[in-house]
Amino acid sequence: MTEVISVRFRGGCKNYYFDPKGLRVKMGDQVVVETAQGPEFATCTEGNHEVADTAIVSPLCAVLRMATENDRRVVEYNKKKESEAFDICEKKIADHGLEMKLVNVSASFDGNKIIFYFTADGRVDFRELVRDLASVFRARIELRQIGVRDEAKMIGGLGICGRPFCCSQFLDSFMPVSIKMAKTQNLSLNPTKISGTCGRLMCCLKYEQNAYEDAVKRMPKAESFVQTPDGPGNVKSVDLLRETVKVSLDSAPEPLKCYHNCEICVLRNGKGSREGIEIPERPARYVEEHEEETFEMTPVLSTPFYMDTQMEDAPVREKMGEESGDGKPRRRHRGGRRRGGKSGAGKSGEQPQAAQEKKSDVKEGKKPRPLKQQPKQQGPKQQPKAENKAAEGGDGGEAKRRRRPHHRGGCRRNKGGEGGSAPKAE
């Protein structure tokens, strides 16, 4: 393992390794490094780190120093010099009548060399141009002919996708792209739709080529003879991304029906005759599996606990009786009425007795017995129970006043009311 730093030069997308020579460099720091063309100004993209020895091209160049303010002023001066050289070179090209297009000008860090990049359709004799430029700048002049892809990388711009050019943003080198990739991806072969600003095929055709090649191996070709859940038919179109096919059935050629690749059985891949092909049974329709969603349901009592007569609620009623302090169910109100209930000692009068029976069963560990609906009893039968309650009292205290029996006739206590007897005359 070797300790290196990664740097990137101005206008480039490729990272280069340099030996830090004991310097601690952070990402974003500007340094001066030694290259084959002399010292150059660069920006660090990754600080000190170790890489394998096989990833290094020997000999490894070293970092000369961290950039200073003087180095930054030299870089700004070189930029102005490049702008002036660009205008002068264009005038010289027009004077010599050369068929070439000037693209960019780059000056070295020490100012001893100036490189002119241009494009041309063929070979250009620029020997006289070099002599004129050398006499003006008093430096070493170099002219390099580049392609249209390199031109787009240097100038930059926006593609048809609305984003900056891939070549000027992150591509280290140009990838080979062919028209076969556009055919594999079922793209339009119109040059204006699959070509970039540079006039060549778009670099992004290479990004998904491996995925399309893998899908082609698993999907049937057009005009293949297949068996579907609805019967045999021929494949008319293939969607590699969705992995679906459109089939023209023998029983119903129109309209075309769409099937997933897992739903069909390929009997003949590609064009050909059906003679001798045995048609199997129809495959079952493919159903995509979904994960079962589980929900935690909170139990909700549909009826109040004191109205429920099921045996599961016996412990609930028992607990409520203990919280009340006396261990007994609710008492009846005056006049034999329960809140929200009907008058008279009917079913409501029997409920406390049933609750006591359930309590005894729970305490003894027995299985609670379901309640049976008993017939309604008459009001007078509840009189002994009221007397017993009235008889209970503290030591030495006055006995509670007995309740008057409530008759079904609905007698009124006031004199002369309906249902009562008139007072006797004295």
C-alpha positions in Angstrom: 0.0 0.0 0.0 1.2 3.5 -0.9 0.1 6.8 0.6 -1.1 9.2 -2.1 -3.5 12.2 -2.7 -5.9 12.6 -5.5 -5.9 15.9 -7.5 -7.8 17.3 -10.4 -6.5 19.9 -12.9 -8.4 22.9 -14.1 -11.1 21.9 -16.6 -10.6 18.2 -16.1 -12.8 15.4 -14.7 -10.1 12.7 -14.1 -8.3 12.3 -10.8 -4.5 11.7 -10.6 -2.4 10.3 -7.8 0.6 12.2 -6.4 3.0 11.5 -3.6 2.3 14.0 -0.7 5.9 13.8 0.5 4.9 14.0 4.1 2.4 16.9 3.6 -1.1 16.6 5.2 -3.5 17.7 2.4 -7.2 18.0 2.8 -9.9 17.9 0.2 -10.4 21.3 -1.4 -6.8 22.4 -0.8 -4.9 23.9 -3.7 -1.4 22.5 -4.4 1.4 22.8 -6.9 2.5 19.4 -8.3 5.3 18.2 -10.6 4.2 16.8 -14.0 5.9 15.8 -17.2 5.3 19.3 -18.7 6.5 21.0 -15.6 4.9 22.4 -12.4 1.1 22.7 -12.5 -1.6 24.1 -10.3 -4.2 21.6 -9.1 -7.0 21.1 -6.6 -7.1 18.2 -4.1 -10.2 16.0 -4.4 -9.2 13.4 -1.8 -6.7 13.8 1.1 -4.1 11.4 2.3 -5.1 7.8 1.8 -3.6 4.5 0.8 -4.1 2.7 -2.5 -2.8 -0.6 -3.8 0.6 -0.6 -5.6 -1.0 -2.0 -8.7 -3.2 1.2 -9.1 -0.1 3.4 -9.3 1.8 4.2 -12.5 5.5 4.4 -11.7 7.3 6.7 -11.2 4.8 8.5 -8.9 5.1 12.3 -9.2 5.4 14.4 -6.1 3.6 17.4 -4.6 5.9 20.4 -4.6 4.2 22.6 -2.1 0.9 24.0 -0.9 -0.4 26.8 -3.1 0.3 30.3 -1.9 -1.2 33.7 -2.7 1.5 34.3 -5.2 0.6 31.1 -7.0 -3.0 32.1 -7.2 -2.1 35.5 -8.7 -0.1 33.6 -11.3 -3.1 31.5 -12.2 -5.3 34.6 -12.6 -2.6 36.2 -14.8 -2.5 33.1 -17.0 -6.3 33.2 -17.5 -6.0 36.7 -18.9 -3.1 35.7 -21.1 -5.2 32.8 -22.5 -8.1 35.1 -23.3 -5.8 37.5 -25.3 -4.1 34.6 -27.0 -7.5 33.2 -28.2 -8.4 36.5 -29.9 -5.0 36.9 -31.5 -5.0 33.3 -32.8 -8.5 33.7 -34.4 -7.2 36.7 -36.3 -4.1 34.8 -37.5 -6.3 31.9 -38.7 -8.4 34.3 -40.7 -5.4 35.9 -42.2 -3.9 32.6 -43.4 -7.3 31.4 -44.6 -7.1 28.1 -42.7 -10.2 25.8 -42.4 -10.0 25.2 -38.7 -12.0 26.2 -35.6 -10.3 27.3 -32.5 -11.8 25.7 -29.4 -9.7 26.6 -26.4 -6.3 27.9 -25.2 -4.3 26.6 -22.2 -1.2 28.2 -20.8 1.2 26.3 -18.5 1.7 27.4 -14.9 5.2 28.8 -15.5 4.0 30.5 -18.7 6.7 28.9 -21.0 4.1 26.9 -23.1 0.8 27.8 -24.7 -1.4 25.0 -26.2 -4.1 25.9 -28.8 -6.9 23.3 -29.3 -8.8 23.3 -32.6 -11.1 21.1 -34.7 -11.0 20.6 -38.5 -12.5 18.2 -41.0 -9.2 17.1 -42.4 -5.5 17.7 -42.2 -4.4 21.3 -41.9 -1.0 22.8 -42.6 -0.5 25.3 -39.8 3.3 25.7 -39.9 3.1 29.3 -40.9 0.5 30.0 -38.1 2.8 28.5 -35.5 5.7 30.9 -36.5 3.4 33.9 -36.3 2.1 33.0 -32.9 5.6 32.3 -31.5 6.8 35.7 -32.6 3.9 37.3 -30.8 4.0 35.5 -27.4 7.7 34.6 -27.1 6.8 31.1 -25.8 6.6 27.6 -27.0 3.5 27.2 -29.2 1.7 23.9 -29.6 -1.4 23.2 -31.7 -3.6 20.1 -31.0 -6.4 18.9 -33.2 -9.3 17.4 -31.2 -12.6 15.7 -32.0 -16.1 17.0 -31.5 -16.5 15.0 -28.3 -13.5 16.7 -26.8 -14.8 20.0 -27.9 -18.1 19.5 -26.1 -16.2 18.4 -23.0 -14.1 21.6 -23.0 -16.9 24.0 -23.7 -19.6 22.3 -21.7 -23.3 22.9 -22.0 -26.8 21.3 -21.3 -28.0 18.1 -22.9 -31.5 17.3 -24.1 -32.2 15.9 -20.6 -31.7 19.4 -19.1 -28.6 18.5 -17.2 -24.9 19.4 -17.9 -22.9 17.2 -20.2 -21.8 14.0 -18.6 -18.4 14.3 -20.3 -17.8 17.7 -18.6 -19.1 16.6 -15.2 -17.9 13.2 -14.2 -16.7 11.0 -17.1 -13.0 10.2 -16.9 -12.9 9.0 -20.5 -15.2 8.5 -23.5 -16.9 5.1 -23.7 -17.5 3.5 -27.1 -21.1 3.8 -28.2 -22.6 2.0 -31.2 -25.9 2.1 -33.0 -26.5 -1.5 -31.9 -27.1 -0.2 -28.4 -30.0 1.9 -29.6 -31.5 -1.1 -31.4 -31.2 -3.3 -28.3 -33.0 -0.7 -26.2 -35.8 -0.3 -28.8 -35.0 3.4 -29.3 -35.8 5.4 -32.3 -33.1 5.3 -34.9 -33.6 9.0 -35.7 -30.2 10.6 -35.4 -31.6 13.8 -33.9 -33.1 11.9 -31.0 -30.2 9.6 -30.1 -27.3 12.0 -30.8 -25.9 14.6 -28.3 -24.9 18.2 -28.9 -21.6 17.0 -30.2 -23.3 15.2 -33.1 -22.3 11.8 -31.9 -24.3 9.1 -30.2 -25.2 10.0 -26.6 -22.8 8.6 -23.9 -25.8 7.7 -21.7 -26.7 4.8 -24.1 -23.9 2.9 -22.4 -25.3 3.2 -18.9 -28.2 0.7 -19.2 -26.8 -1.5 -21.9 -25.9 -4.3 -19.5 -29.4 -4.4 -18.0 -31.0 -4.5 -21.5 -28.6 -7.3 -22.6 -29.6 -9.4 -19.6 -33.3 -8.8 -20.2 -33.0 -9.8 -23.9 -31.7 -13.3 -22.8 -34.9 -13.9 -20.7 -37.5 -12.4 -23.0 -38.9 -13.9 -26.2 -38.3 -12.3 -29.5 -40.9 -10.7 -31.7 -43.1 -13.1 -33.8 -42.4 -15.9 -31.3 -45.0 -18.6 -30.8 -46.1 -18.8 -27.2 -48.8 -20.3 -25.0 -50.7 -17.9 -22.8 -53.4 -18.4 -20.1 -56.0 -17.5 -22.8 -54.6 -19.8 -25.5 -51.7 -19.9 -28.1 -50.6 -16.8 -30.0 -47.7 -14.8 -31.6 -45.7 -12.1 -29.8 -46.0 -8.8 -31.6 -44.0 -6.5 -29.3 -41.7 -6.8 -26.3 -41.2 -4.3 -23.4 -37.8 -5.1 -21.9 -38.1 -2.7 -19.0 -41.5 -4.0 -17.8 -40.7 -7.5 -19.0 -44.1 -7.8 -20.7 -45.2 -8.9 -24.2 -48.2 -8.1 -26.3 -49.6 -11.2 -27.9 -52.0 -11.7 -30.8 -54.1 -14.7 -29.8 -55.2 -17.3 -32.4 -58.7 -17.2 -31.1 -58.9 -13.3 -30.9 -56.2 -11.6 -33.0 -57.5 -8.2 -32.1 -57.0 -6.4 -29.7 -53.5 -7.4 -28.5 -53.3 -8.7 -25.0 -50.5 -7.9 -22.6 -48.9 -10.7 -20.5 -46.0 -10.8 -18.1 -43.0 -12.9 -19.0 -43.9 -15.4 -16.2 -47.3 -16.0 -17.6 -46.3 -17.3 -21.0 -44.6 -20.4 -22.2 -42.3 -20.0 -25.3 -42.9 -22.7 -27.8 -40.8 -21.2 -30.6 -38.5 -18.3 -30.1 -38.5 -16.1 -33.2 -40.1 -16.5 -36.6 -40.7 -20.0 -38.1 -43.3 -22.7 -38.7 -45.6 -24.2 -36.2 -45.4 -27.7 -37.6 -44.4 -30.4 -35.1 -44.8 -28.0 -32.1 -46.8 -29.6 -29.3 -49.0 -27.2 -27.5 -49.0 -27.8 -23.7 -51.8 -27.0 -21.3 -52.5 -23.4 -20.6 -50.3 -22.0 -17.7 -51.9 -20.4 -14.7 -52.1 -16.7 -14.7 -49.2 -15.1 -12.9 -50.1 -13.3 -9.7 -47.5 -11.1 -8.1 -47.0 -11.9 -4.4 -47.6 -9.2 -1.9 -46.6 -9.2 1.7 -49.5 -9.7 4.1 -50.1 -6.6 6.2 -50.8 -7.2 9.8 -52.8 -4.8 11.9 -53.1 -4.8 15.7 -56.8 -4.4 16.5 -57.8 -2.9 19.9 -60.8 -4.6 21.4 -63.8 -2.3 21.8 -66.8 -3.0 24.0 -69.9 -2.6 21.9 -72.1 -2.4 25.0 -71.5 -1.1 28.6 -70.2 -3.7 31.0 -73.2 -3.4 33.2 -75.6 -4.2 30.4 -73.6 -7.3 29.1 -74.9 -10.6 30.3 -72.1 -12.8 28.9 -70.0 -14.8 31.3 -66.8 -13.2 30.1 -67.7 -10.0 31.8 -68.2 -11.5 35.3 -64.7 -10.5 36.5 -65.3 -7.0 35.3 -68.5 -6.6 37.3 -66.8 -8.2 40.3 -64.0 -5.6 40.1 -66.4 -2.7 39.8 -68.2 -4.0 42.9 -64.9 -4.1 44.9 -64.1 -0.5 43.8 -67.5 0.7 45.1 -66.5 -0.3 48.6 -69.4 -2.5 49.6 -68.8 -5.4 47.2 -72.4 -5.2 46.0 -74.0 -4.3 42.7 -75.8 -1.0 42.3 -78.9 -0.5 44.5 -82.3 0.2 43.2 -83.7 3.8 43.3 -86.8 5.0 45.0 -90.0 3.9 43.4 -88.5 0.7 42.0 -86.9 2.5 39.0 -83.3 2.1 37.5 -81.7 4.9 35.6 -82.6 4.5 32.0 -84.8 1.5 32.8 -88.6 0.8 33.1 -90.5 0.9 36.4 -91.2 -2.2 38.4 -89.0 -5.0 39.8 -88.5 -7.1 36.7 -85.3 -8.3 35.1 -83.3 -5.5 36.8 -84.2 -6.9 40.2 -82.7 -10.3 39.3 -79.4 -9.0 38.0 -77.7 -8.6 41.4 -78.6 -12.1 42.4 -77.1 -13.4 39.1 -73.9 -11.4 39.6 -73.5 -12.9 43.2 -73.8 -16.4 41.7 -71.1 -15.5 39.2 -68.9 -14.1 41.9 -69.1 -17.3 43.9 -68.3 -19.4 40.9 -65.2 -17.3 40.1 -63.9 -17.4 43.7 -64.4 -21.2 43.9 -62.6 -21.7 40.6 -65.6 -23.1 38.8 -66.6 -22.3 35.3 -69.2 -19.5 35.3 -72.7 -20.6 34.4 -74.5 -18.7 31.6 -77.4 -16.7 32.8 -80.9 -17.8 32.1 -83.6 -15.3 31.5 -86.2 -15.7 34.3 -89.8 -14.5 34.1 -90.7 -11.2 35.6 -91.8 -11.2 39.2 -94.4 -9.0 40.8 -93.5 -6.0 42.7 -94.8 -7.1 46.2 -92.2 -10.0 46.2 -89.4 -7.4 46.6 -90.8 -6.2 49.9 -88.9 -8.5 52.2 -85.6 -7.5 50.6 -86.3 -3.8 51.3 -87.2 -4.6 54.9 -83.9 -6.4 55.4 -82.0 -3.4 54.1 -84.0 -1.1 56.3 -83.3 -3.3 59.4 -79.6 -3.0 59.0 -78.1 -0.1 60.9 -75.5 1.0 63.4 -75.5 0.1 67.1 -77.8 2.5 69.1 -78.9 4.3 66.0 -82.4 4.9 64.6 -83.7 2.3 62.2 -84.0 3.4 58.7 -87.4 4.4 57.5 -89.2 1.6 55.6 -90.1 2.2 52.0 -93.7 2.1 51.1 -94.5 -0.7 48.6 -94.8 0.5 45.1 -98.0 -0.8 43.4 -98.5 -1.2 39.7 -101.6 0.9 40.0 -99.4 4.0 40.1 -101.0 5.5 43.4 -100.2 9.1 44.0 -99.4 10.4 47.5 -101.3 13.6 47.2 -104.8 13.5 48.2 -107.5 13.6 45.5 -105.2 12.4 42.8 -106.0 10.0 40.1 -106.0 6.4 41.3 -106.3 7.4 45.0 -109.3 7.4 47.4 -111.2 10.6 48.3 -110.9 11.8 51.9 -113.8 10.9 54.2 -115.9 13.8 55.4 -115.7 14.4 59.1 
